[in-house]
Amino acid sequence: MLLDFLHNHITLGIETKNLLDTLRQRPYHDSEAIVFAFANLQIKR
């Protein structure tokens, strides 16, 4: 699941740019983009 993927990478402290690059390697739905945007806000805090 995308949420598990994001959680694992955030937990490991992977930089946001690396996470973005990884997500760009595959297509994802708009709903997943919204979830990612929310997760990205959490990373910046």
mmCIF entry with sequence, helices, sheets and N, C-alpha, C, O atoms, coordinates in Angstrom:
data_MODEL
# 
_entry.id   MODEL 
# 
_entity.id                         1 
_entity.type                       polymer 
_entity.pdbx_number_of_molecules   1 
# 
_entity_poly.entity_id                      1 
_entity_poly.type                           'polypeptide(L)' 
_entity_poly.nstd_linkage                   no 
_entity_poly.nstd_monomer                   no 
_entity_poly.pdbx_seq_one_letter_code       MLLDFLHNHITLGIETKNLLDTLRQRPYHDSEAIVFAFANLQIKR 
_entity_poly.pdbx_seq_one_letter_code_can   MLLDFLHNHITLGIETKNLLDTLRQRPYHDSEAIVFAFANLQIKR 
_entity_poly.pdbx_strand_id                 A 
# 
loop_
_entity_poly_seq.entity_id 
_entity_poly_seq.num 
_entity_poly_seq.mon_id 
_entity_poly_seq.hetero 
1 1  MET n 
1 2  LEU n 
1 3  LEU n 
1 4  ASP n 
1 5  PHE n 
1 6  LEU n 
1 7  HIS n 
1 8  ASN n 
1 9  HIS n 
1 10 ILE n 
1 11 THR n 
1 12 LEU n 
1 13 GLY n 
1 14 ILE n 
1 15 GLU n 
1 16 THR n 
1 17 LYS n 
1 18 ASN n 
1 19 LEU n 
1 20 LEU n 
1 21 ASP n 
1 22 THR n 
1 23 LEU n 
1 24 ARG n 
1 25 GLN n 
1 26 ARG n 
1 27 PRO n 
1 28 TYR n 
1 29 HIS n 
1 30 ASP n 
1 31 SER n 
1 32 GLU n 
1 33 ALA n 
1 34 ILE n 
1 35 VAL n 
1 36 PHE n 
1 37 ALA n 
1 38 PHE n 
1 39 ALA n 
1 40 ASN n 
1 41 LEU n 
1 42 GLN n 
1 43 ILE n 
1 44 LYS n 
1 45 ARG n 
# 
_struct_asym.id          A 
_struct_asym.entity_id   1 
# 
loop_
_struct_conf.conf_type_id 
_struct_conf.id 
_struct_conf.pdbx_PDB_helix_id 
_struct_conf.beg_label_comp_id 
_struct_conf.beg_label_asym_id 
_struct_conf.beg_label_seq_id 
_struct_conf.pdbx_beg_PDB_ins_code 
_struct_conf.end_label_comp_id 
_struct_conf.end_label_asym_id 
_struct_conf.end_label_seq_id 
_struct_conf.pdbx_end_PDB_ins_code 
_struct_conf.beg_auth_comp_id 
_struct_conf.beg_auth_asym_id 
_struct_conf.beg_auth_seq_id 
_struct_conf.end_auth_comp_id 
_struct_conf.end_auth_asym_id 
_struct_conf.end_auth_seq_id 
_struct_conf.pdbx_PDB_helix_class 
_struct_conf.details 
_struct_conf.pdbx_PDB_helix_length 
HELX_P HELX_P1 AA1 LEU A 2  ? THR A 11 ? LEU A 2  THR A 11 1 ? 10 
HELX_P HELX_P2 AA2 THR A 16 ? ARG A 24 ? THR A 16 ARG A 24 1 ? 9  
HELX_P HELX_P3 AA3 ASP A 30 ? LYS A 44 ? ASP A 30 LYS A 44 1 ? 15 
# 
_struct_conf_type.id          HELX_P 
_struct_conf_type.criteria    ? 
_struct_conf_type.reference   ? 
# 
loop_
_atom_site.group_PDB 
_atom_site.id 
_atom_site.type_symbol 
_atom_site.label_atom_id 
_atom_site.label_alt_id 
_atom_site.label_comp_id 
_atom_site.label_asym_id 
_atom_site.label_entity_id 
_atom_site.label_seq_id 
_atom_site.pdbx_PDB_ins_code 
_atom_site.Cartn_x 
_atom_site.Cartn_y 
_atom_site.Cartn_z 
_atom_site.occupancy 
_atom_site.B_iso_or_equiv 
_atom_site.pdbx_formal_charge 
_atom_site.auth_seq_id 
_atom_site.auth_comp_id 
_atom_site.auth_asym_id 
_atom_site.auth_atom_id 
_atom_site.pdbx_PDB_model_num 
ATOM 1   N N  . MET A 1 1  ? 0.839  -1.208 0.000   1.00 0.00 ? 1  MET A N  1 
ATOM 2   C CA . MET A 1 1  ? 0.000  0.000  0.000   1.00 0.00 ? 1  MET A CA 1 
ATOM 3   C C  . MET A 1 1  ? 0.872  1.255  0.000   1.00 0.00 ? 1  MET A C  1 
ATOM 4   O O  . MET A 1 1  ? 1.967  1.266  0.562   1.00 0.00 ? 1  MET A O  1 
ATOM 5   N N  . LEU A 1 2  ? 0.373  2.300  -0.633  1.00 0.00 ? 2  LEU A N  1 
ATOM 6   C CA . LEU A 1 2  ? 1.135  3.544  -0.697  1.00 0.00 ? 2  LEU A CA 1 
ATOM 7   C C  . LEU A 1 2  ? 1.376  4.124  0.692   1.00 0.00 ? 2  LEU A C  1 
ATOM 8   O O  . LEU A 1 2  ? 2.458  4.640  0.974   1.00 0.00 ? 2  LEU A O  1 
ATOM 9   N N  . LEU A 1 3  ? 0.362  4.039  1.565   1.00 0.00 ? 3  LEU A N  1 
ATOM 10  C CA . LEU A 1 3  ? 0.541  4.580  2.906   1.00 0.00 ? 3  LEU A CA 1 
ATOM 11  C C  . LEU A 1 3  ? 1.673  3.884  3.642   1.00 0.00 ? 3  LEU A C  1 
ATOM 12  O O  . LEU A 1 3  ? 2.482  4.535  4.302   1.00 0.00 ? 3  LEU A O  1 
ATOM 13  N N  . ASP A 1 4  ? 1.734  2.561  3.531   1.00 0.00 ? 4  ASP A N  1 
ATOM 14  C CA . ASP A 1 4  ? 2.824  1.820  4.165   1.00 0.00 ? 4  ASP A CA 1 
ATOM 15  C C  . ASP A 1 4  ? 4.157  2.233  3.562   1.00 0.00 ? 4  ASP A C  1 
ATOM 16  O O  . ASP A 1 4  ? 5.145  2.398  4.277   1.00 0.00 ? 4  ASP A O  1 
ATOM 17  N N  . PHE A 1 5  ? 4.181  2.399  2.245   1.00 0.00 ? 5  PHE A N  1 
ATOM 18  C CA . PHE A 1 5  ? 5.394  2.830  1.541   1.00 0.00 ? 5  PHE A CA 1 
ATOM 19  C C  . PHE A 1 5  ? 5.863  4.179  2.069   1.00 0.00 ? 5  PHE A C  1 
ATOM 20  O O  . PHE A 1 5  ? 7.037  4.350  2.397   1.00 0.00 ? 5  PHE A O  1 
ATOM 21  N N  . LEU A 1 6  ? 4.936  5.140  2.150   1.00 0.00 ? 6  LEU A N  1 
ATOM 22  C CA . LEU A 1 6  ? 5.294  6.466  2.649   1.00 0.00 ? 6  LEU A CA 1 
ATOM 23  C C  . LEU A 1 6  ? 5.745  6.407  4.097   1.00 0.00 ? 6  LEU A C  1 
ATOM 24  O O  . LEU A 1 6  ? 6.746  7.023  4.464   1.00 0.00 ? 6  LEU A O  1 
ATOM 25  N N  . HIS A 1 7  ? 5.016  5.672  4.918   1.00 0.00 ? 7  HIS A N  1 
ATOM 26  C CA . HIS A 1 7  ? 5.343  5.578  6.336   1.00 0.00 ? 7  HIS A CA 1 
ATOM 27  C C  . HIS A 1 7  ? 6.733  5.003  6.543   1.00 0.00 ? 7  HIS A C  1 
ATOM 28  O O  . HIS A 1 7  ? 7.507  5.503  7.360   1.00 0.00 ? 7  HIS A O  1 
ATOM 29  N N  . ASN A 1 8  ? 7.046  3.944  5.796   1.00 0.00 ? 8  ASN A N  1 
ATOM 30  C CA . ASN A 1 8  ? 8.361  3.321  5.919   1.00 0.00 ? 8  ASN A CA 1 
ATOM 31  C C  . ASN A 1 8  ? 9.473  4.284  5.532   1.00 0.00 ? 8  ASN A C  1 
ATOM 32  O O  . ASN A 1 8  ? 10.494 4.346  6.216   1.00 0.00 ? 8  ASN A O  1 
ATOM 33  N N  . HIS A 1 9  ? 9.298  5.031  4.456   1.00 0.00 ? 9  HIS A N  1 
ATOM 34  C CA . HIS A 1 9  ? 10.334 5.947  4.008   1.00 0.00 ? 9  HIS A CA 1 
ATOM 35  C C  . HIS A 1 9  ? 10.471 7.136  4.948   1.00 0.00 ? 9  HIS A C  1 
ATOM 36  O O  . HIS A 1 9  ? 11.581 7.595  5.213   1.00 0.00 ? 9  HIS A O  1 
ATOM 37  N N  . ILE A 1 10 ? 9.347  7.636  5.452   1.00 0.00 ? 10 ILE A N  1 
ATOM 38  C CA . ILE A 1 10 ? 9.403  8.740  6.406   1.00 0.00 ? 10 ILE A CA 1 
ATOM 39  C C  . ILE A 1 10 ? 10.084 8.277  7.692   1.00 0.00 ? 10 ILE A C  1 
ATOM 40  O O  . ILE A 1 10 ? 10.906 8.996  8.260   1.00 0.00 ? 10 ILE A O  1 
ATOM 41  N N  . THR A 1 11 ? 9.739  7.081  8.143   1.00 0.00 ? 11 THR A N  1 
ATOM 42  C CA . THR A 1 11 ? 10.324 6.538  9.362   1.00 0.00 ? 11 THR A CA 1 
ATOM 43  C C  . THR A 1 11 ? 11.830 6.385  9.219   1.00 0.00 ? 11 THR A C  1 
ATOM 44  O O  . THR A 1 11 ? 12.575 6.617  10.170  1.00 0.00 ? 11 THR A O  1 
ATOM 45  N N  . LEU A 1 12 ? 12.272 6.000  8.041   1.00 0.00 ? 12 LEU A N  1 
ATOM 46  C CA . LEU A 1 12 ? 13.701 5.833  7.793   1.00 0.00 ? 12 LEU A CA 1 
ATOM 47  C C  . LEU A 1 12 ? 14.419 7.168  7.609   1.00 0.00 ? 12 LEU A C  1 
ATOM 48  O O  . LEU A 1 12 ? 15.647 7.212  7.541   1.00 0.00 ? 12 LEU A O  1 
ATOM 49  N N  . GLY A 1 13 ? 13.659 8.245  7.528   1.00 0.00 ? 13 GLY A N  1 
ATOM 50  C CA . GLY A 1 13 ? 14.267 9.566  7.389   1.00 0.00 ? 13 GLY A CA 1 
ATOM 51  C C  . GLY A 1 13 ? 14.777 9.856  5.989   1.00 0.00 ? 13 GLY A C  1 
ATOM 52  O O  . GLY A 1 13 ? 15.680 10.675 5.817   1.00 0.00 ? 13 GLY A O  1 
ATOM 53  N N  . ILE A 1 14 ? 14.215 9.200  4.992   1.00 0.00 ? 14 ILE A N  1 
ATOM 54  C CA . ILE A 1 14 ? 14.613 9.478  3.616   1.00 0.00 ? 14 ILE A CA 1 
ATOM 55  C C  . ILE A 1 14 ? 14.195 10.909 3.258   1.00 0.00 ? 14 ILE A C  1 
ATOM 56  O O  . ILE A 1 14 ? 13.105 11.356 3.615   1.00 0.00 ? 14 ILE A O  1 
ATOM 57  N N  . GLU A 1 15 ? 15.073 11.612 2.552   1.00 0.00 ? 15 GLU A N  1 
ATOM 58  C CA . GLU A 1 15 ? 14.762 12.996 2.184   1.00 0.00 ? 15 GLU A CA 1 
ATOM 59  C C  . GLU A 1 15 ? 13.549 13.061 1.256   1.00 0.00 ? 15 GLU A C  1 
ATOM 60  O O  . GLU A 1 15 ? 13.292 12.142 0.479   1.00 0.00 ? 15 GLU A O  1 
ATOM 61  N N  . THR A 1 16 ? 12.819 14.157 1.355   1.00 0.00 ? 16 THR A N  1 
ATOM 62  C CA . THR A 1 16 ? 11.617 14.334 0.542   1.00 0.00 ? 16 THR A CA 1 
ATOM 63  C C  . THR A 1 16 ? 11.918 14.190 -0.943  1.00 0.00 ? 16 THR A C  1 
ATOM 64  O O  . THR A 1 16 ? 11.131 13.597 -1.680  1.00 0.00 ? 16 THR A O  1 
ATOM 65  N N  . LYS A 1 17 ? 13.043 14.724 -1.385  1.00 0.00 ? 17 LYS A N  1 
ATOM 66  C CA . LYS A 1 17 ? 13.390 14.634 -2.807  1.00 0.00 ? 17 LYS A CA 1 
ATOM 67  C C  . LYS A 1 17 ? 13.517 13.186 -3.253  1.00 0.00 ? 17 LYS A C  1 
ATOM 68  O O  . LYS A 1 17 ? 13.038 12.829 -4.329  1.00 0.00 ? 17 LYS A O  1 
ATOM 69  N N  . ASN A 1 18 ? 14.147 12.354 -2.453  1.00 0.00 ? 18 ASN A N  1 
ATOM 70  C CA . ASN A 1 18 ? 14.300 10.947 -2.808  1.00 0.00 ? 18 ASN A CA 1 
ATOM 71  C C  . ASN A 1 18 ? 12.944 10.260 -2.883  1.00 0.00 ? 18 ASN A C  1 
ATOM 72  O O  . ASN A 1 18 ? 12.713 9.421  -3.754  1.00 0.00 ? 18 ASN A O  1 
ATOM 73  N N  . LEU A 1 19 ? 12.050 10.618 -1.967  1.00 0.00 ? 19 LEU A N  1 
ATOM 74  C CA . LEU A 1 19 ? 10.707 10.054 -1.972  1.00 0.00 ? 19 LEU A CA 1 
ATOM 75  C C  . LEU A 1 19 ? 9.962  10.479 -3.236  1.00 0.00 ? 19 LEU A C  1 
ATOM 76  O O  . LEU A 1 19 ? 9.281  9.672  -3.869  1.00 0.00 ? 19 LEU A O  1 
ATOM 77  N N  . LEU A 1 20 ? 10.100 11.756 -3.592  1.00 0.00 ? 20 LEU A N  1 
ATOM 78  C CA . LEU A 1 20 ? 9.471  12.243 -4.817  1.00 0.00 ? 20 LEU A CA 1 
ATOM 79  C C  . LEU A 1 20 ? 10.002 11.510 -6.033  1.00 0.00 ? 20 LEU A C  1 
ATOM 80  O O  . LEU A 1 20 ? 9.231  11.103 -6.903  1.00 0.00 ? 20 LEU A O  1 
ATOM 81  N N  . ASP A 1 21 ? 11.317 11.340 -6.099  1.00 0.00 ? 21 ASP A N  1 
ATOM 82  C CA . ASP A 1 21 ? 11.914 10.649 -7.244  1.00 0.00 ? 21 ASP A CA 1 
ATOM 83  C C  . ASP A 1 21 ? 11.387 9.225  -7.351  1.00 0.00 ? 21 ASP A C  1 
ATOM 84  O O  . ASP A 1 21 ? 11.115 8.739  -8.449  1.00 0.00 ? 21 ASP A O  1 
ATOM 85  N N  . THR A 1 22 ? 11.243 8.564  -6.218  1.00 0.00 ? 22 THR A N  1 
ATOM 86  C CA . THR A 1 22 ? 10.739 7.193  -6.212  1.00 0.00 ? 22 THR A CA 1 
ATOM 87  C C  . THR A 1 22 ? 9.295  7.149  -6.705  1.00 0.00 ? 22 THR A C  1 
ATOM 88  O O  . THR A 1 22 ? 8.934  6.274  -7.491  1.00 0.00 ? 22 THR A O  1 
ATOM 89  N N  . LEU A 1 23 ? 8.470  8.090  -6.246  1.00 0.00 ? 23 LEU A N  1 
ATOM 90  C CA . LEU A 1 23 ? 7.073  8.113  -6.664  1.00 0.00 ? 23 LEU A CA 1 
ATOM 91  C C  . LEU A 1 23 ? 6.937  8.416  -8.151  1.00 0.00 ? 23 LEU A C  1 
ATOM 92  O O  . LEU A 1 23 ? 6.010  7.932  -8.800  1.00 0.00 ? 23 LEU A O  1 
ATOM 93  N N  . ARG A 1 24 ? 7.849  9.211  -8.693  1.00 0.00 ? 24 ARG A N  1 
ATOM 94  C CA . ARG A 1 24 ? 7.780  9.561  -10.112 1.00 0.00 ? 24 ARG A CA 1 
ATOM 95  C C  . ARG A 1 24 ? 8.081  8.371  -11.012 1.00 0.00 ? 24 ARG A C  1 
ATOM 96  O O  . ARG A 1 24 ? 7.812  8.425  -12.212 1.00 0.00 ? 24 ARG A O  1 
ATOM 97  N N  . GLN A 1 25 ? 8.631  7.302  -10.456 1.00 0.00 ? 25 GLN A N  1 
ATOM 98  C CA . GLN A 1 25 ? 8.982  6.146  -11.265 1.00 0.00 ? 25 GLN A CA 1 
ATOM 99  C C  . GLN A 1 25 ? 7.760  5.306  -11.647 1.00 0.00 ? 25 GLN A C  1 
ATOM 100 O O  . GLN A 1 25 ? 7.867  4.397  -12.470 1.00 0.00 ? 25 GLN A O  1 
ATOM 101 N N  . ARG A 1 26 ? 6.617  5.601  -11.063 1.00 0.00 ? 26 ARG A N  1 
ATOM 102 C CA . ARG A 1 26 ? 5.419  4.861  -11.427 1.00 0.00 ? 26 ARG A CA 1 
ATOM 103 C C  . ARG A 1 26 ? 4.227  5.818  -11.433 1.00 0.00 ? 26 ARG A C  1 
ATOM 104 O O  . ARG A 1 26 ? 4.229  6.804  -10.696 1.00 0.00 ? 26 ARG A O  1 
ATOM 105 N N  . PRO A 1 27 ? 3.212  5.543  -12.253 1.00 0.00 ? 27 PRO A N  1 
ATOM 106 C CA . PRO A 1 27 ? 2.014  6.383  -12.248 1.00 0.00 ? 27 PRO A CA 1 
ATOM 107 C C  . PRO A 1 27 ? 1.216  6.183  -10.952 1.00 0.00 ? 27 PRO A C  1 
ATOM 108 O O  . PRO A 1 27 ? 1.219  5.093  -10.379 1.00 0.00 ? 27 PRO A O  1 
ATOM 109 N N  . TYR A 1 28 ? 0.558  7.205  -10.512 1.00 0.00 ? 28 TYR A N  1 
ATOM 110 C CA . TYR A 1 28 ? -0.301 7.058  -9.339  1.00 0.00 ? 28 TYR A CA 1 
ATOM 111 C C  . TYR A 1 28 ? -1.552 7.919  -9.493  1.00 0.00 ? 28 TYR A C  1 
ATOM 112 O O  . TYR A 1 28 ? -1.552 8.938  -10.185 1.00 0.00 ? 28 TYR A O  1 
ATOM 113 N N  . HIS A 1 29 ? -2.611 7.479  -8.829  1.00 0.00 ? 29 HIS A N  1 
ATOM 114 C CA . HIS A 1 29 ? -3.901 8.137  -8.972  1.00 0.00 ? 29 HIS A CA 1 
ATOM 115 C C  . HIS A 1 29 ? -3.935 9.462  -8.219  1.00 0.00 ? 29 HIS A C  1 
ATOM 116 O O  . HIS A 1 29 ? -3.116 9.707  -7.334  1.00 0.00 ? 29 HIS A O  1 
ATOM 117 N N  . ASP A 1 30 ? -4.890 10.308 -8.580  1.00 0.00 ? 30 ASP A N  1 
ATOM 118 C CA . ASP A 1 30 ? -5.030 11.605 -7.932  1.00 0.00 ? 30 ASP A CA 1 
ATOM 119 C C  . ASP A 1 30 ? -5.220 11.462 -6.431  1.00 0.00 ? 30 ASP A C  1 
ATOM 120 O O  . ASP A 1 30 ? -4.690 12.260 -5.657  1.00 0.00 ? 30 ASP A O  1 
ATOM 121 N N  . SER A 1 31 ? -5.974 10.453 -6.014  1.00 0.00 ? 31 SER A N  1 
ATOM 122 C CA . SER A 1 31 ? -6.207 10.262 -4.584  1.00 0.00 ? 31 SER A CA 1 
ATOM 123 C C  . SER A 1 31 ? -4.896 9.961  -3.867  1.00 0.00 ? 31 SER A C  1 
ATOM 124 O O  . SER A 1 31 ? -4.686 10.411 -2.741  1.00 0.00 ? 31 SER A O  1 
ATOM 125 N N  . GLU A 1 32 ? -4.008 9.199  -4.517  1.00 0.00 ? 32 GLU A N  1 
ATOM 126 C CA . GLU A 1 32 ? -2.703 8.915  -3.932  1.00 0.00 ? 32 GLU A CA 1 
ATOM 127 C C  . GLU A 1 32 ? -1.850 10.176 -3.892  1.00 0.00 ? 32 GLU A C  1 
ATOM 128 O O  . GLU A 1 32 ? -1.074 10.372 -2.956  1.00 0.00 ? 32 GLU A O  1 
ATOM 129 N N  . ALA A 1 33 ? -1.988 11.032 -4.905  1.00 0.00 ? 33 ALA A N  1 
ATOM 130 C CA . ALA A 1 33 ? -1.248 12.288 -4.928  1.00 0.00 ? 33 ALA A CA 1 
ATOM 131 C C  . ALA A 1 33 ? -1.654 13.161 -3.742  1.00 0.00 ? 33 ALA A C  1 
ATOM 132 O O  . ALA A 1 33 ? -0.814 13.826 -3.136  1.00 0.00 ? 33 ALA A O  1 
ATOM 133 N N  . ILE A 1 34 ? -2.941 13.156 -3.418  1.00 0.00 ? 34 ILE A N  1 
ATOM 134 C CA . ILE A 1 34 ? -3.433 13.922 -2.272  1.00 0.00 ? 34 ILE A CA 1 
ATOM 135 C C  . ILE A 1 34 ? -2.852 13.367 -0.977  1.00 0.00 ? 34 ILE A C  1 
ATOM 136 O O  . ILE A 1 34 ? -2.420 14.125 -0.108  1.00 0.00 ? 34 ILE A O  1 
ATOM 137 N N  . VAL A 1 35 ? -2.842 12.047 -0.852  1.00 0.00 ? 35 VAL A N  1 
ATOM 138 C CA . VAL A 1 35 ? -2.262 11.417 0.338   1.00 0.00 ? 35 VAL A CA 1 
ATOM 139 C C  . VAL A 1 35 ? -0.792 11.773 0.443   1.00 0.00 ? 35 VAL A C  1 
ATOM 140 O O  . VAL A 1 35 ? -0.306 12.083 1.531   1.00 0.00 ? 35 VAL A O  1 
ATOM 141 N N  . PHE A 1 36 ? -0.076 11.733 -0.676  1.00 0.00 ? 36 PHE A N  1 
ATOM 142 C CA . PHE A 1 36 ? 1.343  12.063 -0.657  1.00 0.00 ? 36 PHE A CA 1 
ATOM 143 C C  . PHE A 1 36 ? 1.557  13.517 -0.256  1.00 0.00 ? 36 PHE A C  1 
ATOM 144 O O  . PHE A 1 36 ? 2.448  13.820 0.537   1.00 0.00 ? 36 PHE A O  1 
ATOM 145 N N  . ALA A 1 37 ? 0.739  14.420 -0.806  1.00 0.00 ? 37 ALA A N  1 
ATOM 146 C CA . ALA A 1 37 ? 0.870  15.836 -0.479  1.00 0.00 ? 37 ALA A CA 1 
ATOM 147 C C  . ALA A 1 37 ? 0.698  16.047 1.024   1.00 0.00 ? 37 ALA A C  1 
ATOM 148 O O  . ALA A 1 37 ? 1.427  16.833 1.629   1.00 0.00 ? 37 ALA A O  1 
ATOM 149 N N  . PHE A 1 38 ? -0.262 15.350 1.624   1.00 0.00 ? 38 PHE A N  1 
ATOM 150 C CA . PHE A 1 38 ? -0.470 15.444 3.064   1.00 0.00 ? 38 PHE A CA 1 
ATOM 151 C C  . PHE A 1 38 ? 0.747  14.910 3.816   1.00 0.00 ? 38 PHE A C  1 
ATOM 152 O O  . PHE A 1 38 ? 1.216  15.530 4.770   1.00 0.00 ? 38 PHE A O  1 
ATOM 153 N N  . ALA A 1 39 ? 1.254  13.757 3.380   1.00 0.00 ? 39 ALA A N  1 
ATOM 154 C CA . ALA A 1 39 ? 2.427  13.166 4.020   1.00 0.00 ? 39 ALA A CA 1 
ATOM 155 C C  . ALA A 1 39 ? 3.630  14.089 3.871   1.00 0.00 ? 39 ALA A C  1 
ATOM 156 O O  . ALA A 1 39 ? 4.445  14.204 4.786   1.00 0.00 ? 39 ALA A O  1 
ATOM 157 N N  . ASN A 1 40 ? 3.741  14.739 2.735   1.00 0.00 ? 40 ASN A N  1 
ATOM 158 C CA . ASN A 1 40 ? 4.850  15.652 2.483   1.00 0.00 ? 40 ASN A CA 1 
ATOM 159 C C  . ASN A 1 40 ? 4.806  16.823 3.460   1.00 0.00 ? 40 ASN A C  1 
ATOM 160 O O  . ASN A 1 40 ? 5.853  17.282 3.915   1.00 0.00 ? 40 ASN A O  1 
ATOM 161 N N  . LEU A 1 41 ? 3.616  17.312 3.787   1.00 0.00 ? 41 LEU A N  1 
ATOM 162 C CA . LEU A 1 41 ? 3.481  18.371 4.781   1.00 0.00 ? 41 LEU A CA 1 
ATOM 163 C C  . LEU A 1 41 ? 3.970  17.894 6.144   1.00 0.00 ? 41 LEU A C  1 
ATOM 164 O O  . LEU A 1 41 ? 4.582  18.656 6.891   1.00 0.00 ? 41 LEU A O  1 
ATOM 165 N N  . GLN A 1 42 ? 3.698  16.629 6.466   1.00 0.00 ? 42 GLN A N  1 
ATOM 166 C CA . GLN A 1 42 ? 4.132  16.077 7.742   1.00 0.00 ? 42 GLN A CA 1 
ATOM 167 C C  . GLN A 1 42 ? 5.655  15.991 7.808   1.00 0.00 ? 42 GLN A C  1 
ATOM 168 O O  . GLN A 1 42 ? 6.243  16.200 8.869   1.00 0.00 ? 42 GLN A O  1 
ATOM 169 N N  . ILE A 1 43 ? 6.298  15.686 6.680   1.00 0.00 ? 43 ILE A N  1 
ATOM 170 C CA . ILE A 1 43 ? 7.758  15.592 6.633   1.00 0.00 ? 43 ILE A CA 1 
ATOM 171 C C  . ILE A 1 43 ? 8.382  16.945 6.957   1.00 0.00 ? 43 ILE A C  1 
ATOM 172 O O  . ILE A 1 43 ? 9.390  17.013 7.659   1.00 0.00 ? 43 ILE A O  1 
ATOM 173 N N  . LYS A 1 44 ? 7.785  18.021 6.446   1.00 0.00 ? 44 LYS A N  1 
ATOM 174 C CA . LYS A 1 44 ? 8.374  19.354 6.580   1.00 0.00 ? 44 LYS A CA 1 
ATOM 175 C C  . LYS A 1 44 ? 8.269  19.906 7.994   1.00 0.00 ? 44 LYS A C  1 
ATOM 176 O O  . LYS A 1 44 ? 8.970  20.856 8.342   1.00 0.00 ? 44 LYS A O  1 
ATOM 177 N N  . ARG A 1 45 ? 7.407  19.325 8.806   1.00 0.00 ? 45 ARG A N  1 
ATOM 178 C CA . ARG A 1 45 ? 7.226  19.852 10.161  1.00 0.00 ? 45 ARG A CA 1 
ATOM 179 C C  . ARG A 1 45 ? 8.374  19.485 11.071  1.00 0.00 ? 45 ARG A C  1 
ATOM 180 O O  . ARG A 1 45 ? 8.373  19.854 12.246  1.00 0.00 ? 45 ARG A O  1 
# 
